[in-house]
Amino acid sequence: MPRHVTITGARALAEQDAARLDVVFAGYLNLFARPDAHVYLGSATGIDTLALEWLAVHSPAAISVVVPRTVADQPDLAAETIRTRRERGRLTHVVELGADHLGAPARLVVPL
């Protein structure tokens, strides 16, 4: 049976929490480190980006990232992570919702 999970979370992390994430991800995300799994991620710097990095290295699961506007509008670290993982073939989909600004209603612009 395929497994699906959505991950989104805090934008900022305390240093001690960020240092523990590899252990937390290994304990939880390993459940989705399978070829028949699909992980859906937000696109913010923080948990979203860190989970994307962990999954891209440790899991064969399909990965989809959804951004509220466009990838180019994301913070530099988040945008670079998305571009790098897309270029390396680790993203199944990148969905840009095309909102005019954060907090505005979104419209689908470019499913990839």
C-alpha positions as CSV (number, residue, x, y, z in Angstrom):
1,M,0.0,0.0,0.0
2,P,1.5,3.4,-1.0
3,R,2.3,5.8,1.7
4,H,1.7,9.6,1.5
5,V,2.6,12.3,4.0
6,T,2.6,16.1,4.0
7,I,5.4,17.9,5.9
8,T,5.3,21.6,6.7
9,G,6.5,23.4,9.8
10,A,8.4,26.1,11.6
11,R,10.3,28.6,9.6
12,A,12.9,29.2,12.3
13,L,14.5,26.6,14.6
14,A,16.6,26.9,17.7
15,E,20.1,25.7,17.0
16,Q,19.8,22.7,19.3
17,D,16.5,21.6,17.6
18,A,18.1,21.9,14.1
19,A,21.0,19.7,15.3
20,R,18.5,17.0,16.4
21,L,16.6,16.9,13.1
22,D,18.7,14.2,11.5
23,V,17.7,11.8,14.3
24,V,14.0,12.9,14.2
25,F,13.9,12.6,10.4
26,A,15.6,9.2,10.5
27,G,13.0,8.0,13.1
28,Y,9.9,9.3,11.3
29,L,10.7,10.0,7.7
30,N,12.2,6.5,7.3
31,L,8.7,5.3,7.2
32,F,8.4,7.0,3.9
33,A,11.8,6.2,2.6
34,R,10.3,3.7,0.1
35,P,9.9,3.8,-3.7
36,D,6.1,3.6,-3.3
37,A,5.8,6.6,-1.0
38,H,5.0,10.2,-1.9
39,V,6.0,13.1,0.3
40,Y,4.4,16.5,-0.1
41,L,6.4,19.5,1.2
42,G,5.8,23.2,1.8
43,S,8.6,25.4,0.4
44,A,9.6,27.6,3.3
45,T,13.1,27.9,4.8
46,G,13.0,25.8,7.9
47,I,11.5,22.3,8.4
48,D,10.2,22.2,4.8
49,T,13.6,22.8,3.3
50,L,15.5,20.6,5.8
51,A,13.0,17.7,5.2
52,L,13.5,18.1,1.5
53,E,17.2,17.9,1.9
54,W,17.0,14.8,4.1
55,L,14.5,13.0,1.9
56,A,16.5,13.8,-1.3
57,V,19.6,12.1,0.2
58,H,18.0,9.2,2.2
59,S,14.8,8.2,0.4
60,P,13.7,7.0,-3.0
61,A,10.2,8.4,-2.4
62,A,8.6,10.7,-4.8
63,I,8.8,14.3,-3.6
64,S,6.4,17.2,-4.5
65,V,7.0,20.8,-3.3
66,V,4.2,23.5,-3.4
67,V,5.1,27.2,-3.3
68,P,2.6,29.9,-2.6
69,R,3.9,32.2,-5.4
70,T,6.8,31.0,-7.6
71,V,10.1,29.3,-6.8
72,A,11.8,32.6,-7.7
73,D,9.8,34.4,-4.9
74,Q,11.0,32.0,-2.2
75,P,13.7,32.9,0.3
76,D,17.2,32.3,-1.3
77,L,17.9,29.1,0.7
78,A,14.5,27.6,-0.1
79,A,14.7,28.5,-3.8
80,E,18.2,27.2,-4.2
81,T,17.3,23.9,-2.5
82,I,14.3,23.4,-4.8
83,R,16.3,24.3,-7.9
84,T,19.2,22.0,-6.9
85,R,16.9,19.0,-6.1
86,R,14.9,19.6,-9.3
87,E,18.1,19.6,-11.4
88,R,19.3,16.4,-9.7
89,G,15.9,14.7,-10.5
90,R,14.8,14.3,-6.9
91,L,11.6,16.3,-7.3
92,T,8.6,14.6,-8.9
93,H,6.5,17.9,-9.0
94,V,7.0,21.6,-8.2
95,V,3.7,23.4,-8.0
96,E,3.7,27.2,-8.1
97,L,0.4,28.5,-6.9
98,G,1.0,32.0,-8.2
99,A,-0.6,34.1,-5.4
100,D,-0.2,37.8,-5.9
101,H,1.3,38.1,-2.5
102,L,1.5,36.0,0.7
103,G,-1.9,35.7,2.2
104,A,-3.6,36.3,-1.1
105,P,-5.8,33.7,-2.8
106,A,-3.6,31.5,-5.0
107,R,-4.0,30.4,-8.6
108,L,-2.2,27.5,-10.2
109,V,0.5,28.8,-12.5
110,V,2.9,26.0,-13.5
111,P,2.6,22.4,-12.4
112,L,5.9,20.6,-13.4
